[in-house]
Amino acid sequence: MEKLGLVQIAASLAFFVREDNTSLMIKRRWEPYKDKLAFPGGFMESGKEDIYQTAIREFYEETGVSVEKYQISLLDIRSSPSRDPRGHVIDVGFLCIVEKPIKILEITDETLPVWVPIDEINPDDLAFDHKSMFESVKSQI
């Protein structure tokens, strides 16, 4: 029988503003994918939160922007064993669409939040497998 490896669960949140056709993304400050753009996200705190809470917490930690559960919807689930060089990570993608731009409240040690016009995003330059997530975003906006 094959030995089971540890699988981690993560959540990512794509935040889109209709008025100016932008997305609030992060520029990663550390490896893996240092200096690459990504949708804000991170690992679930097992036994403490559900996947929606993970997305909301990680988005706030990385951008300083608060969202509520009713504002986000399930976008996709990416589970390829090779999607993250740190190990097998299942990532649940969420989408939040707002009408008007908001102010970014803080910058963190881990990431640099940036507003990026959707038509200036090069999907091939995104971290992890966020190219796939970006394609899902484009189909929803």
C-alpha positions in Angstrom: 0.0 0.0 0.0 1.3 3.5 -0.9 2.2 5.8 2.0 0.0 8.9 2.1 1.8 12.2 2.1 0.7 15.4 3.8 -1.7 17.6 1.7 -2.2 21.2 2.6 -5.2 23.3 1.9 -5.0 26.9 0.9 -7.3 29.7 -0.4 -6.8 32.5 -2.8 -9.0 35.5 -3.5 -9.2 37.4 -6.8 -10.5 40.9 -6.1 -11.9 42.7 -9.2 -13.1 46.4 -9.5 -15.6 46.9 -12.4 -15.2 50.7 -12.6 -11.6 50.7 -13.5 -11.2 47.1 -14.7 -8.4 46.3 -12.1 -7.5 43.5 -9.8 -5.9 43.8 -6.4 -3.0 41.4 -6.5 0.2 40.9 -4.6 3.8 41.0 -5.6 5.6 38.2 -3.8 8.6 39.3 -1.8 10.0 35.8 -1.1 10.5 32.4 -2.8 8.8 30.6 -4.2 8.0 32.9 -7.1 9.8 35.9 -5.7 8.7 39.2 -7.5 5.9 37.4 -9.3 2.3 38.6 -9.2 -0.3 36.4 -7.5 -3.8 36.5 -6.1 -3.6 37.0 -2.3 -3.9 33.8 -0.4 -2.4 31.3 2.0 -2.7 28.2 4.1 -5.8 27.2 6.1 -5.3 27.1 9.9 -6.5 23.6 10.5 -9.0 23.2 13.3 -9.5 27.0 13.5 -11.3 28.1 10.4 -13.2 27.0 7.3 -12.0 27.7 3.7 -14.0 30.9 3.4 -12.5 32.3 6.6 -9.1 31.3 5.3 -9.6 33.3 2.1 -10.9 36.4 4.0 -8.1 36.2 6.6 -5.3 35.8 4.1 -6.7 38.5 1.8 -6.8 40.9 4.8 -3.3 39.9 6.0 -1.8 40.5 2.5 -3.7 43.6 1.5 -5.2 45.2 4.5 -8.6 45.1 2.9 -11.6 43.5 4.7 -14.2 41.5 2.8 -17.2 39.7 4.2 -18.3 36.1 3.4 -21.3 37.2 1.5 -19.1 39.2 -0.9 -17.1 36.2 -2.1 -18.0 33.3 -4.3 -16.3 30.0 -5.1 -14.3 30.4 -8.3 -12.3 27.2 -8.8 -10.3 24.5 -7.1 -6.7 23.7 -8.3 -5.2 20.5 -6.9 -2.3 19.4 -9.2 0.4 17.8 -7.0 2.9 20.0 -8.9 1.1 23.4 -8.5 3.3 24.5 -5.5 7.0 23.7 -5.2 6.7 23.4 -1.4 4.5 20.3 -1.6 1.0 19.2 -2.5 -1.3 22.1 -1.9 -5.0 22.1 -2.8 -5.9 25.8 -3.5 -9.5 26.9 -3.4 -10.0 30.1 -5.5 -12.6 32.7 -4.6 -13.8 35.8 -6.4 -14.9 39.2 -5.1 -16.3 41.8 -7.5 -16.9 45.4 -6.4 -18.1 48.3 -8.4 -15.7 51.1 -7.2 -12.0 51.2 -6.2 -11.0 51.0 -2.5 -8.0 52.2 -0.7 -5.3 49.7 0.2 -4.7 50.1 4.0 -1.4 48.4 4.6 1.7 46.8 3.2 3.0 43.6 4.8 6.5 42.1 5.2 5.5 39.1 3.0 3.8 40.8 0.1 3.3 44.1 -1.7 -0.3 44.7 -2.7 -0.7 46.3 -6.1 -3.6 47.4 -8.4 -3.2 45.8 -11.8 -5.3 46.6 -14.9 -6.8 43.3 -16.1 -5.7 43.8 -19.7 -2.1 44.3 -18.5 -1.8 41.0 -16.7 0.4 38.5 -18.5 -1.0 35.1 -17.3 2.3 33.4 -18.1 4.1 35.6 -15.5 1.8 34.7 -12.6 3.0 32.7 -9.5 1.9 29.1 -8.8 -0.9 28.1 -11.1 -2.7 31.4 -10.9 -2.7 31.5 -14.7 -5.6 29.0 -14.5 -7.3 31.0 -11.8 -6.9 34.2 -13.9 -8.6 32.4 -16.8 -11.5 31.6 -14.4 -11.7 35.2 -13.3 -11.9 36.5 -16.9 -14.8 34.1 -17.6 -16.7 35.6 -14.6 -16.2 39.3 -15.0 
